[in-house]
Amino acid sequence: MKDPMEGGWSRGETFAEFLTRRGVSRREFLTFCGRMAACFAAAAALPGGAPALAEEMAQKLSGARRPGVIYLQLQECTGCLESLLRSGSSPIDRLILEQVSLDYNELLMAPSGDAAEEVLREAAARPHLLLVNGSVPLGAGGAYCTIGGDSAENLLRRAARKADAIMAVGACAEYGCVQAASPNLTGAVGVADIITDRPVINISGCPPIAETITATLTYYLAYGHPPPLDGQGRPLFAYGQRIHDKCPRRASFDAGQFAERFDDENARRGYCLYRLGCKGPATFAPCATVEWNLGQSFPIKAGHPCLGCTERHFYDRMTPFYRRLPGFVVPGLGVEATANTIGVAAVAASVGGVAVHSAATVIARKRTKKAKPETLPLAVLGDAEPPSRDENQKT
């Protein structure tokens, strides 16, 4: 059996030297850069588009040197790393052995006990990239998640001291996810709540698409700094558009054609899933463009509503999952004219699909104490924030 480390990318050589030694052709390398550039160019709106960016990336990536990576898994389910491991288009051997040196990860490494602790100490003493899965529980003095006899918070702080960049991978690491849902019994918070002296790159999702993780790492290798981020610390190339904007069922939404049940005729025709609880109009994610499993599909395309898992506090703010979002008011048709009542004729005769699209982004009814069961609060639509962690713990 061939040694998996044979021919691995050593710390002293450049990426171009490594690829040449491995027999990777210039054409293959440029193809890879082209795929990465296609992800970044649309969000950056750069002159020359993807071709110019691909050439620039090839030049910068050629001189990149292999970084060490510490990959922590705190209070989580391993689903984010499993997503990365199962990715068809970014094999884990390529990611680990060719792009980065994965020095420490509890799930994948062979050492355990004192040997694993020693590996972490040595890796943390050198400059490295820090990737984190899982939330940080602060309740009970950190007793809800301990590794090697120490709390997740202390472990994170030690690993972050000499980190050149920090990536919070998945909703748990971003803000706490299901553990932070009301009443947040473990006091779960995200990485950025602990590491406050530098930017944290948030790769949203439960779990995120693996290609988003790979592309973010590749950008860092090429440029030496994180890609442009949105207001929540997420890479703009992946989270700059709503799922609704690129949804294959978008035409049905604009035409007022909705499935009422999962097994009705409209569902079989591929009509919009908004009335079945789809959160695509309020969710920023690359699912509709990148898709999953080598671009085969994603939930909406497969017939299931989006749950909004890339948005913060989606367990509190997007549930019940199978009830619709607050009604979208369409300008010019009165406050009662919403996406639930407008059909093809009404939209065509008044403001058209463009008005529906623009209104869906920012306008919604505010929730009141006597709100109907089918409504729920969403910050993107102007509703109130969920209760804070402290308030939740008092209840």
C-alpha positions as CSV (number, residue, x, y, z in Angstrom):
1,M,0.0,0.0,0.0
2,K,1.3,3.4,-0.9
3,D,2.3,5.7,2.0
4,P,-0.3,8.5,2.0
5,M,2.3,11.0,3.0
6,E,4.7,10.0,0.2
7,G,5.2,13.0,-2.1
8,G,3.3,15.3,0.3
9,W,3.7,19.1,0.2
10,S,6.6,19.9,2.4
11,R,6.7,23.1,4.4
12,G,9.7,24.5,2.6
13,E,8.5,24.3,-1.0
14,T,6.1,26.5,-2.9
15,F,2.8,25.2,-4.2
16,A,4.1,25.4,-7.8
17,E,7.2,23.4,-6.9
18,F,5.0,20.8,-5.2
19,L,2.6,20.5,-8.2
20,T,5.5,20.2,-10.6
21,R,7.0,17.4,-8.5
22,R,3.7,15.6,-8.4
23,G,3.3,15.8,-12.2
24,V,0.4,18.2,-12.2
25,S,0.3,20.0,-15.6
26,R,0.0,23.8,-16.0
27,R,-3.4,23.3,-17.7
28,E,-4.7,21.3,-14.7
29,F,-3.5,24.0,-12.3
30,L,-5.1,26.8,-14.3
31,T,-8.3,24.8,-14.5
32,F,-8.3,24.6,-10.7
33,C,-7.6,28.4,-10.4
34,G,-10.4,29.1,-12.9
35,R,-12.9,27.2,-10.8
36,M,-11.9,29.1,-7.7
37,A,-11.9,32.4,-9.5
38,A,-15.4,31.8,-10.8
39,C,-16.5,31.6,-7.1
40,F,-14.9,34.9,-6.2
41,A,-15.3,37.0,-9.3
42,A,-19.1,37.3,-9.2
43,A,-19.1,38.7,-5.6
44,A,-16.1,41.0,-6.1
45,A,-17.3,42.4,-9.5
46,L,-13.7,42.7,-10.6
47,P,-12.7,44.2,-14.0
48,G,-12.0,41.4,-16.4
49,G,-14.1,39.0,-14.4
50,A,-13.1,35.4,-13.7
51,P,-10.4,35.0,-16.4
52,A,-8.4,38.0,-15.0
53,L,-8.8,36.8,-11.5
54,A,-7.8,33.2,-12.4
55,E,-4.6,34.5,-13.9
56,E,-3.9,36.6,-10.8
57,M,-4.7,33.6,-8.5
58,A,-2.4,31.3,-10.4
59,Q,0.5,33.7,-10.0
60,K,-0.1,34.3,-6.3
61,L,-1.0,30.6,-5.5
62,S,2.2,29.4,-7.2
63,G,4.3,31.0,-4.5
64,A,2.2,29.9,-1.6
65,R,3.8,27.8,1.1
66,R,2.1,25.0,3.0
67,P,0.5,26.3,6.2
68,G,0.0,24.3,9.3
69,V,-3.6,23.8,10.5
70,I,-5.2,23.2,13.9
71,Y,-8.7,22.0,13.5
72,L,-10.7,21.9,16.8
73,Q,-14.0,20.2,17.4
74,L,-15.8,21.6,20.4
75,Q,-19.5,21.3,21.3
76,E,-20.8,19.8,18.0
77,C,-21.9,16.7,16.2
78,T,-19.0,16.3,13.7
79,G,-21.5,17.0,10.9
80,C,-19.4,19.9,9.5
81,L,-16.2,17.8,9.2
82,E,-18.3,15.0,7.8
83,S,-19.5,17.3,5.1
84,L,-16.0,18.1,4.2
85,L,-14.9,14.5,4.3
86,R,-17.8,13.4,2.0
87,S,-17.3,16.2,-0.6
88,G,-17.1,14.7,-4.1
89,S,-15.4,17.7,-5.7
90,S,-12.8,18.4,-2.9
91,P,-11.4,15.0,-1.8
92,I,-10.1,15.1,1.8
93,D,-6.7,13.7,0.8
94,R,-6.2,16.6,-1.6
95,L,-7.3,19.2,0.9
96,I,-5.2,17.8,3.8
97,L,-2.1,16.5,2.0
98,E,-1.8,19.0,-0.8
99,Q,-3.3,22.3,0.4
100,V,-2.7,22.3,4.1
101,S,-0.8,20.4,6.8
102,L,-3.5,19.2,9.2
103,D,-1.4,19.0,12.4
104,Y,-4.2,18.4,14.9
105,N,-7.8,17.2,14.7
106,E,-9.4,14.9,17.2
107,L,-11.6,13.1,14.8
108,L,-8.9,12.2,12.2
109,M,-5.6,11.9,14.1
110,A,-4.2,8.7,15.3
111,P,-2.5,9.9,18.5
112,S,-4.7,10.1,21.7
113,G,-4.2,11.1,25.3
114,D,-0.9,12.7,26.2
115,A,0.5,12.1,22.7
116,A,-2.4,14.1,21.2
117,E,-1.9,16.9,23.8
118,E,1.8,17.1,22.9
119,V,0.9,17.4,19.2
120,L,-1.4,20.3,19.9
121,R,1.1,22.1,22.1
122,E,3.7,21.9,19.3
123,A,1.3,23.0,16.6
124,A,0.0,25.9,18.7
125,A,3.5,27.2,19.3
126,R,4.0,27.8,15.5
127,P,2.1,30.2,13.2
128,H,-0.9,28.3,11.9
129,L,-4.4,28.5,10.6
130,L,-7.1,27.7,13.1
131,L,-10.3,26.0,12.0
132,V,-13.1,25.4,14.6
133,N,-16.2,23.3,14.6
134,G,-18.6,23.6,17.4
135,S,-19.8,26.1,20.0
136,V,-18.1,27.2,23.2
137,P,-20.2,26.4,26.3
138,L,-19.6,28.9,29.1
139,G,-22.1,27.5,31.5
140,A,-21.0,25.6,34.6
141,G,-17.5,26.9,34.2
142,G,-17.1,25.2,30.8
143,A,-17.9,21.8,32.2
144,Y,-20.3,20.9,29.3
145,C,-17.4,20.3,26.9
146,T,-13.9,19.4,28.1
147,I,-11.0,18.1,26.1
148,G,-7.9,16.7,27.8
149,G,-9.3,17.9,31.1
150,D,-9.6,21.5,30.1
151,S,-12.6,23.5,28.9
152,A,-13.4,24.3,25.3
153,E,-12.9,28.0,26.0
154,N,-9.4,27.5,27.3
155,L,-8.5,25.2,24.5
156,L,-9.7,27.7,21.9
157,R,-7.8,30.6,23.5
158,R,-4.6,28.6,23.6
159,A,-4.9,27.5,20.0
160,A,-5.8,31.0,18.8
161,R,-2.8,32.8,20.3
162,K,-0.4,32.4,17.3
163,A,-3.1,31.8,14.7
164,D,-2.6,33.8,11.5
165,A,-6.3,33.4,10.6
166,I,-9.3,31.9,12.4
167,M,-12.3,30.2,10.6
168,A,-15.4,29.3,12.5
169,V,-16.8,26.5,10.4
170,G,-20.5,25.8,10.7
171,A,-23.4,27.4,12.6
172,C,-22.3,26.0,16.0
173,A,-18.9,27.7,15.7
174,E,-20.4,30.9,14.3
175,Y,-22.9,31.6,17.1
176,G,-23.9,28.3,18.9
177,C,-26.6,26.9,16.6
178,V,-28.9,24.3,18.3
179,Q,-27.0,24.4,21.6
180,A,-27.6,28.2,21.7
181,A,-31.3,27.9,21.0
182,S,-33.6,29.1,23.7
183,P,-33.1,28.5,26.6
184,N,-29.4,27.8,25.8
185,L,-28.9,25.6,28.8
186,T,-25.1,25.2,28.3
187,G,-24.5,28.9,27.7
188,A,-23.2,28.2,24.2
189,V,-21.6,31.0,22.2
190,G,-19.6,31.3,19.0
191,V,-15.9,31.6,18.4
192,A,-16.1,35.3,17.7
193,D,-17.6,35.8,21.2
194,I,-14.4,34.5,22.7
195,I,-11.8,35.7,20.2
196,T,-12.4,39.4,20.0
197,D,-9.0,40.8,19.2
198,R,-9.0,39.9,15.5
199,P,-11.5,39.0,12.7
200,V,-13.1,35.6,12.6
201,I,-14.2,34.2,9.3
202,N,-17.6,32.6,9.7
203,I,-18.5,29.7,7.3
204,S,-22.2,29.5,7.9
205,G,-24.4,26.5,7.6
206,C,-25.6,23.4,9.4
207,P,-23.4,22.0,7.8
208,P,-21.7,24.3,5.3
209,I,-21.1,23.2,1.7
210,A,-17.6,21.8,1.6
211,E,-16.6,23.8,-1.4
212,T,-17.1,27.0,0.5
213,I,-14.6,25.8,3.1
214,T,-12.1,24.8,0.4
215,A,-12.5,28.0,-1.6
216,T,-12.0,30.2,1.6
217,L,-8.8,28.2,2.4
218,T,-7.6,28.6,-1.2
219,Y,-8.2,32.3,-1.2
220,Y,-6.1,32.7,2.0
221,L,-3.3,30.6,0.5
222,A,-3.2,32.8,-2.5
223,Y,-3.6,36.3,-0.9
224,G,-2.4,35.8,2.6
225,H,-5.6,37.3,4.1
226,P,-9.3,36.4,4.3
227,P,-11.7,37.1,1.4
228,P,-14.0,40.1,1.6
229,L,-16.6,39.5,4.3
230,D,-20.2,40.6,4.9
231,G,-21.5,42.2,8.1
232,Q,-21.6,38.8,9.9
233,G,-18.1,37.8,9.0
234,R,-19.1,35.5,6.1
235,P,-17.2,35.4,2.8
236,L,-19.2,37.5,0.3
237,F,-18.4,35.2,-2.6
238,A,-20.6,32.5,-0.9
239,Y,-23.0,34.5,1.2
240,G,-23.6,37.6,-0.9
241,Q,-26.9,36.5,-2.4
242,R,-30.1,35.0,-1.1
243,I,-31.1,31.5,-2.1
244,H,-34.3,33.1,-3.4
245,D,-32.3,35.2,-5.9
246,K,-31.0,32.1,-7.8
247,C,-33.7,29.6,-6.9
248,P,-34.9,27.3,-9.8
249,R,-38.5,27.8,-8.5
250,R,-38.2,31.6,-8.5
251,A,-40.4,32.0,-11.6
252,S,-43.2,30.2,-9.8
253,F,-42.9,32.6,-6.8
254,D,-43.1,35.6,-9.1
255,A,-46.1,34.1,-10.8
256,G,-47.9,33.3,-7.6
257,Q,-47.7,29.6,-8.2
258,F,-47.3,27.7,-4.9
259,A,-47.4,24.1,-3.6
260,E,-49.9,23.8,-0.8
261,R,-48.9,20.3,0.3
262,F,-45.9,18.2,-0.4
263,D,-47.9,15.7,-2.4
264,D,-50.2,18.0,-4.4
265,E,-50.2,18.6,-8.1
266,N,-48.4,21.9,-7.7
267,A,-45.6,20.3,-5.8
268,R,-45.2,17.7,-8.6
269,R,-45.0,20.5,-11.1
270,G,-42.1,22.0,-9.2
271,Y,-43.9,25.1,-8.0
272,C,-42.6,27.4,-5.2
273,L,-42.4,25.9,-1.7
274,Y,-42.9,29.3,0.1
275,R,-46.2,28.3,1.6
276,L,-44.7,25.0,2.9
277,G,-42.2,27.0,5.0
278,C,-39.4,27.7,2.6
279,K,-36.9,30.2,4.1
280,G,-35.1,30.9,0.9
281,P,-36.3,34.5,0.6
282,A,-34.5,35.4,3.9
283,T,-31.4,33.1,3.6
284,F,-28.0,34.1,2.2
285,A,-26.2,31.0,1.0
286,P,-24.6,29.4,-2.1
287,C,-26.8,26.4,-2.1
288,A,-28.7,27.4,-5.3
289,T,-25.5,28.0,-7.2
290,V,-22.9,25.6,-5.9
291,E,-25.4,22.9,-4.8
292,W,-24.3,19.7,-3.0
293,N,-22.6,16.4,-4.2
294,L,-20.8,17.6,-7.3
295,G,-23.5,20.1,-8.1
296,Q,-26.2,17.4,-8.2
297,S,-28.9,19.1,-6.1
298,F,-29.9,21.0,-3.0
299,P,-33.0,20.8,-0.7
300,I,-35.3,23.2,-2.7
301,K,-34.4,21.6,-6.0
302,A,-35.1,18.2,-4.4
303,G,-38.5,19.3,-3.2
304,H,-37.9,20.3,0.4
305,P,-38.2,23.9,1.7
306,C,-35.0,25.7,2.8
307,L,-34.7,25.8,6.6
308,G,-32.5,28.9,6.6
309,C,-29.6,27.1,8.3
310,T,-27.0,29.7,7.3
311,E,-28.8,32.5,9.2
312,R,-28.1,33.2,12.8
313,H,-30.4,31.7,15.4
314,F,-32.4,29.8,12.8
315,Y,-33.6,27.3,15.3
316,D,-35.4,30.1,17.1
317,R,-36.2,32.4,14.2
318,M,-37.0,30.1,11.4
319,T,-39.2,27.6,13.3
320,P,-41.8,26.1,12.9
321,F,-39.9,25.0,9.8
322,Y,-43.0,24.0,7.8
323,R,-44.9,27.3,8.3
324,R,-44.4,30.2,5.9
325,L,-42.5,33.4,6.5
326,P,-44.4,36.7,7.3
327,G,-46.4,37.9,4.3
328,F,-44.5,39.9,1.7
329,V,-46.2,43.2,1.0
330,V,-46.2,44.2,-2.6
331,P,-46.0,47.9,-3.3
332,G,-49.0,49.4,-5.0
333,L,-51.5,46.7,-4.1
334,G,-52.3,47.6,-0.5
335,V,-51.0,46.1,2.8
336,E,-53.2,43.0,2.4
337,A,-51.7,42.1,-1.0
338,T,-49.0,39.6,-0.2
339,A,-47.2,36.7,-1.9
340,N,-50.0,34.4,-0.7
341,T,-52.8,36.2,-2.6
342,I,-51.1,37.6,-5.7
343,G,-51.4,35.5,-8.8
344,V,-50.1,35.9,-12.3
345,A,-52.6,38.4,-13.5
346,A,-52.3,40.7,-10.5
347,V,-48.6,40.8,-10.6
348,A,-48.4,41.4,-14.4
349,A,-51.1,44.1,-14.2
350,S,-49.4,46.0,-11.4
351,V,-45.8,45.9,-10.5
352,G,-44.5,42.6,-11.9
353,G,-42.0,40.1,-10.6
354,V,-39.3,42.7,-10.1
355,A,-41.5,44.5,-7.5
356,V,-42.2,41.2,-5.7
357,H,-38.4,40.5,-5.7
358,S,-37.5,43.9,-4.2
359,A,-40.3,43.9,-1.7
360,A,-39.4,40.4,-0.5
361,T,-36.0,41.6,0.6
362,V,-36.9,44.3,3.1
363,I,-40.6,44.7,3.8
364,A,-42.7,42.6,6.2
365,R,-45.2,43.0,8.9
366,K,-43.9,43.3,12.4
367,R,-44.7,40.6,14.9
368,T,-47.0,41.4,17.8
369,K,-47.8,39.5,20.9
370,K,-51.0,38.4,19.2
371,A,-49.4,37.4,15.9
372,K,-50.9,34.6,13.9
373,P,-49.2,31.2,14.4
374,E,-48.0,31.3,10.8
375,T,-45.7,34.3,11.3
376,L,-42.2,34.4,12.9
377,P,-39.6,37.1,13.6
378,L,-36.8,37.6,11.2
379,A,-34.2,40.4,11.6
380,V,-33.7,40.6,7.8
381,L,-37.4,41.5,7.5
382,G,-37.3,44.1,10.3
383,D,-38.6,42.0,13.2
384,A,-37.2,42.0,16.7
385,E,-34.1,40.1,17.8
386,P,-34.6,36.8,19.8
387,P,-34.1,37.0,23.6
388,S,-30.5,37.3,24.6
389,R,-28.7,34.4,26.2
390,D,-28.9,36.1,29.7
391,E,-32.6,36.6,29.3
392,N,-33.1,33.0,28.2
393,Q,-31.3,31.7,31.3
394,K,-33.5,33.7,33.6
395,T,-36.6,32.1,32.3
